[in-house]
Amino acid sequence: MTQNPSKNPWIWVPTLYLTESLPYVVIITVSVIMYKNLGISNADIGLYTSFLYLPWVIKPIWSPILELFGNKKQWFLSMQLILSLVFLGVGLTTGADQFFTITLAFFWMGAFASATNDIASDGLYLIALKPDQQSFFVGMRSTFYRVGMITGQGLIVVIAGNLEQKFSDPAQAWSWTMIGVGALMLTLTGVNYLSTPKVIEARVAKEDQPSFGKVFSSFFTKKNIGLSLGFVLLYRLGESQLVKMASPFFLDSREAGGLGLSTTEVGFIYGTLGVIALLAGGILGGILISRDGLGKWMMPMAFAINAPNIGYIFLSWLQPESVVFATTVVFIEQLGYGFGFAAFMVFLIFLAEGIFKTAHYALATGFMAMGMMLPGMLSGYMQQWLGYPGFFLWVVIATIPGFVMAYSVKYPREFGKKAES
């Protein structure tokens, strides 16, 4: 394939993955805060917002369509435009009588569009960059993916919190916030139209074109596929539950076991030092894997992504009134997450290696989404049953399978290391 040489990866990789992550975090994570502010219970929040992962789980069903037909750039630009309209729809219906059902329907539409956007965006990344570039930019890619998440959890939530104080009406505040998210998505769609490269994708002759079944089955015949999928499903078992209940914990009253923080404070915590920690951890992780290979850093990164969860146990026990303690815990968690997630992303790239990279990467990330969806659906019920201290203790215990799989999984130890001249 060929591409426009004037399109610098240092420009388009950050914007492409910022636009990939922003709708994801709004649908999966910011919706949790919105529904909490609008009076939905933790059990319903955990169940229904986790169920929104389903399009990411089943996206391999339609990923061969993007592999075999159409242009990746056209696909992701179309999906990003649809997402702009979806968030506008959420904003216009937040104050409706049946807002929970209606906004969930919009989020469902957005989830399918966002999952398709992921397939096309990842496909462009895998096609437009050489293997050593893929490893080098994985830190930048994962960092800006997380910057998009922090933009949602940080800036967007702060804006919603300020609007709550202005209007004294959470529904009106979140209505204007979601309309703003729609406008932001439209702007980023325009940026990606201008910045991403035009890649001429290699096409298989029609008579040699593989069937959908061959594309799928070839993934499951990869060496050690069972062990690899076990790693993908269990590496973030603790985090998949923590991420759903962390914001409700910060927002719940102290009498209910939470910290009693405001929406603005929660957004500020994730949007200040959390951003700095995330950038540092993500970039460092990508550079070290590119230099030394995945084998050297797999276990340290597994420790980095899981160990900081212990901080939430102390937060729930002590319930400190100072925001500094909570901010410190989030800072350490984000630093470890940025560093540890780099290993996960490089492993997914390894798992997708072959002639059907786009479809196989979609399959790998589909299993990743399943590993987030199923535990997350139970997280609200677990929290209500155990209370916040017991729940966070359980989260730490749930990290053990991730350590076991990180130690056991098979892959080329030098994978991700930049080829030496």
C-alpha positions, 0 to 999 in steps of 0.5 A, spaced: 500 500 500 502 507 499 500 513 503 500 520 502 507 522 505 506 529 508 501 526 513 506 525 519 504 520 524 506 525 530 500 529 528 494 524 526 495 518 531 494 523 537 488 526 533 485 519 531 485 516 538 483 522 541 477 521 537 476 514 538 476 514 545 472 520 547 465 517 544 467 510 548 468 514 555 462 518 554 458 512 553 461 507 558 464 512 563 461 519 563 454 516 562 455 513 569 456 520 572 450 523 569 446 517 571 448 518 578 447 525 578 440 524 575 438 519 581 439 512 578 441 506 583 448 503 583 445 497 581 442 499 575 448 504 573 453 498 573 448 493 569 446 497 564 452 501 562 456 495 562 451 492 557 453 498 553 460 494 552 456 489 548 457 492 541 465 492 542 464 485 544 460 483 538 464 488 533 468 482 530 461 480 527 461 485 522 469 487 522 470 483 516 465 487 512 471 493 513 476 488 512 474 486 505 470 492 503 470 500 503 476 504 505 478 505 512 478 512 512 471 513 509 468 508 514 471 512 521 469 519 518 462 516 517 461 513 524 464 519 527 459 524 524 453 519 526 456 520 533 456 527 533 448 526 532 448 521 537 450 526 543 446 531 540 440 526 541 442 525 548 443 532 550 436 534 547 432 528 551 436 528 558 430 532 561 424 527 558 420 523 562 423 517 560 430 520 559 433 513 562 430 509 556 431 514 551 438 516 552 440 509 553 437 508 546 441 513 543 447 511 547 446 504 544 446 507 537 452 511 539 456 504 542 455 501 535 458 507 531 463 507 536 465 500 535 465 501 528 469 507 528 474 503 532 475 497 527 476 502 522 481 507 526 485 501 528 485 498 521 488 504 518 493 504 524 495 497 522 496 498 515 499 505 514 505 504 519 510 499 519 511 494 525 517 498 528 512 504 527 506 501 530 511 499 537 514 506 537 507 509 537 503 505 541 505 509 547 503 515 543 497 512 541 495 509 548 496 516 551 492 520 547 486 514 547 487 515 555 487 523 554 480 522 550 478 518 556 480 524 561 477 529 557 471 526 558 472 524 565 475 530 567 473 536 562 467 534 560 465 532 567 467 539 570 463 543 565 457 539 567 458 540 574 459 548 573 453 548 569 449 544 575 451 549 580 449 555 575 442 552 573 441 548 580 438 542 575 442 536 573 438 535 567 439 541 564 446 541 566 447 535 562 443 536 556 447 542 555 454 538 556 452 533 551 450 538 546 457 540 547 460 533 546 456 533 539 459 539 537 466 537 539 465 530 536 463 534 529 470 538 530 474 532 531 471 529 525 473 535 521 480 535 524 481 527 522 478 528 515 484 533 514 490 530 518 489 522 516 493 519 510 490 516 504 492 509 504 491 505 498 489 498 501 492 492 498 486 488 495 485 480 494 483 478 487 475 477 487 476 469 486 481 469 491 477 473 496 476 469 503 470 468 506 467 471 513 468 464 516 475 463 513 477 470 516 474 468 523 476 461 523 484 463 522 484 467 528 482 461 533 487 457 529 493 461 532 498 458 536 496 458 544 490 462 542 486 459 548 492 462 553 492 468 549 484 469 550 485 468 557 490 473 558 486 478 554 479 476 558 483 477 565 488 482 565 484 487 567 479 483 571 480 488 577 479 494 573 473 492 569 469 493 576 473 498 579 472 503 573 464 502 574 464 504 581 470 509 582 466 515 580 459 513 584 464 512 590 467 519 590 460 522 589 456 518 594 455 521 601 459 520 606 453 516 610 453 512 604 460 510 604 462 515 599 467 521 599 461 526 598 465 530 592 461 534 587 461 533 580 466 538 579 471 536 584 471 529 581 472 532 574 478 536 577 481 530 580 481 526 573 483 532 569 489 535 572 494 531 575 491 525 572 492 527 565 500 528 567 500 521 570 497 518 564 501 522 559 508 520 563 506 513 564 503 511 557 509 515 553 514 511 558 511 504 557 511 505 549 518 507 549 521 502 554 517 496 550 520 499 543 527 499 546 527 492 550 521 488 547 515 486 551 518 480 555 522 484 559 516 489 561 510 484 561 510 483 569 512 490 571 507 493 567 502 488 570 504 490 577 503 497 575 496 497 572 493 492 578 497 494 584 494 502 585 487 499 586 489 498 593 489 505 594 481 505 594 481 500 600 484 506 604 480 511 601 474 507 603 476 505 610 479 512 612 474 517 608 478 523 608 475 530 608 481 532 604 481 532 596 488 531 596 488 524 598 483 522 593 487 526 588 494 522 590 490 515 589 488 517 582 494 520 580 498 513 582 492 509 579 493 513 572 500 513 572 500 505 573 495 505 568 498 508 562 504 504 564 501 498 564 496 498 559 502 499 554 503 492 554 496 490 553 496 494 547 502 491 544 500 484 546 493 485 542 497 487 536 501 481 536 495 477 537 492 480 530 499 479 526 497 476 519 494 477 513 487 479 516 490 484 521 484 489 521 479 483 523 483 479 527 485 486 531 477 487 532 476 480 534 482 481 540 479 487 542 472 484 542 474 479 547 477 485 551 471 488 551 467 482 554 473 482 559 470 489 561 463 488 560 461 481 564 465 483 571 462 490 570 455 488 569 455 485 576 460 491 580 454 495 582 450 489 585 457 487 588 458 494 591 451 494 594 452 487 597 459 488 600 459 496 601 465 500 598 470 497 603 469 490 602 468 492 594 475 495 593 478 489 597 474 484 592 477 488 586 484 487 589 483 480 590 480 480 583 487 482 580 490 475 582 488 472 575 491 478 571 498 476 574 497 469 573 496 470 566 501 475 565 506 470 567 503 464 563 502 467 556 506 466 550 509 471 545 515 473 542 519 476 548 522 481 543 516 483 540 515 490 540 522 492 540 524 496 534 528 492 529 536 494 530 540 496 524 
